[in-house]
Amino acid sequence: MTDHRHDDAADRSPRQFWERRYRDEQRVWSGRPNPAVVEAVSPLSPGTALDLACGEGADAIWLAGLGWTVTGVDIAPTAVDRARRAAEDRGLGAVARFVAADLTKWEPEGPYDLVTASFLHSPVEVPRTAILRRAAEHIRVGGHLLVVSHAAPPPWSGLARQPGHRFPGPEQEFADLELGPAWRIVTARTSSRPATGPSGESAELLDGVLLAQRR
């Protein structure tokens, strides 16, 4: 969900900001699943999954291809339309469902075996921790929560200038969620990766990966 076009973010609602972001470009993301999601989820047995802020649907469609029944939710209708078409093009429309909704108001249906959130950051402020905590409440016993995040702001994102936006490491993320003793950390790690910004600039990005299980 991270975006580098932040100049007018303060003047827009999250829905306005992200809908404009997707409308302004034919494709925003690569169309490939997040490598951290692939690594964390591949050992798990398929079941029902929820992908928060799914964007154009790459992670959700990859999950559906593995046998998961997936619901992807994003605030931008244009992104959701692209995700639906991509799923249908791959013959996965029956197992990859996409919903255009504001995650601060949308109620998860659940229960889910897996909830994923990849880079749930936004130049327009959203209650990120509250969204993750509420979704986790709909994970069944034995299920998993996977959060892939920026552990430090990409230099081109503008997120560092957003008042109150934090970049907790995965252990702190788990503590902030206050999920209680029924949950355990399976994986909590940070790693760096090379990346190229929208103007061709190079940087090393620091990512956090939290995989937690409800016992």
N, C-alpha and C positions, 0 to 999 in steps of 0.2 A: 504493500500500500504506500510505500515511501515514494515521494515525488520531489522533483527538483524545481518545479515551477511554483514559487512560493510568494512572489511579489504581491499578488492580490489576495492572498489567503485570508488575511485579517478581515476583508470586506465581504466574505462569502460564507455561507453555511457549508458544512461538510458535503452535503449532497450537491450543491451548486458547484463547489470547487472540483469534486471528482468527476461529476458528469461532464463539465467543460473539459477537463483533462482528457477524458476518453474521446469525446467528440472531436477534439482538435487534432487527433492523430489516428491513422488507420490501425495501428497497433502500438500499444504502450509497452508490453512486456514481450519476452522472447518466444513464448509459446511452449517452453520446456519446463518440466517440473523442477522445483527447487532441489538442488543436490542434497541438502540437509534433510529434506523431507524424504527423499528416496532412501537415504541411508538409514534413517530412524524407523521408517514404516515397513521397509522390505521384510524384516523378520516377523512382523505381526500377521496373525491370521485375519483375513478379510471379514468385515462385518458391516455395520452402519457407521457412516462418518459425516461430520459437519466441518466444512471449510469456511472459516470466518474471513471476510474481506477477500473473497476469492478472485477478484479481478476478472481477467479474461478466461479463467478457468483451468489453467494448465495443471495445477496440483490436483484439483478435483477430478479432472479427466484422466490423469495418470492413475489415481486411486481406483476409479471405475474400471480401468483397463486391467487392474489386478484382481477384480472381483468384488470390490467394495460397492455398496449402495450409498451414494454420496449426495448430500445437499450442500450446495455452495451459495453463500449469501454475500451480496455486495450492495453498497449504497447507490452505485451508478447504474441506471438502467442500460446505458449503452454497453458497459462492460458485461452485464448479465446477458444481453442479447448475443454478444459475440461468443460468450461461453456456451450458450445453448446451441448455437449453430456449429461450433467446433465439436461439441459432443455428438450432435446428430451426424455430422460428417464422418465421424469415426464409428458410427453405429452404436453409440453408448447413451443415446437420449433416454432410454428406459431406466438406466441406473445412475445417471448423473442429472440431478434436478437443480435448477438455479432459480434463485429468488432475489428480486430487487427490493431491498428493505434497509432501514436504518437499524443498525445493530443495537443502538441504545433503547429501541422500542420493540424490536422483533423478539418474539418469544420462541426459543428453541422447542422443537417438538419431542425429540429424543424418545427413549434413551439412546445414546450413541456409544459405540465401542471406541470411537476415536473422534477427538476434536482437534483440528489443526488451525494455526494462525501463523502465516508467514509475513513478517515485516508489517505488523499492524501498527504502523506509525503514520502520522498525518501532519502536514503543516497547518491544517485547520484542527483545532483541539477536539479530541474525542476522549471519552472516559475509558481509556484502554484497559486498565486493571479491572474495572467493574464489568466490562464486556466479557473479559476472559473468565472472571470468577463466576458470572451467571451461566455461561456456557458450560463450565466445568460441573455445575450442579446437575447437568443433564447427562453426565457420563455414567454408565452403569458400572457396577463393581467388576473389577478386572480390566476395565477400559483405560484408555490413555489420553492425556492432554499433551500435545506437541506445540511448543511455541518457538519459532525461529525469529530472531529479532536482531536489530542493530544494537550492539553493546557500546557503540560510539557512533556519533552522527556522521554520515557521509558528508564530505566537505562541501558538496554542491547542493545538499538537500534543503538548507535553510532551517532544519530542525533544531540546530543548536541555538537559534535565535528565538525559538518559540518559548514564551514564558511558561515555566512549570513542566516542560517536557523532560522526562528523565530517561536514562539509558541504563537500567539496571542489568548487571550480569545475571546469568541464569539462576544462581543460588538466591540472589536477592529477589529476583522475579518470583520465585517459588514462595519466599517469605512474604512478599507483598500480597500474594493471592490469598494467604490465610485460609488454605483449604482444609486444614485440620489434620488430626492424627490418622485419618483413614487413607491419607495419601502418602506416597513415597516417591523419591526422586529415582528415576532409572538412569537418566543421563543429564548431566549439567556441565557444559563445556563452552569455551570460547575458542574461536579460531580466526585467523586472518586470511584474506584472499585478495588477489589483485583485481582491480576493477577500473573501468574507463567511464568517466563522467560524460554528461550530455554534450560538452564542448570538446571532448577528446582528451581531457585531463586524466592523468593516471593517479591512482591512490590505492592504499591498502586499507580494506574495510575490515572491521572487527565484528564478527557475528556471534550471537549467543544462541545456544540450542538447549532447550529444556524439554525433557520427556519425563512426564510424571504418570504414575499409575494409581488408580483408585483401588484400594485393597478390600 
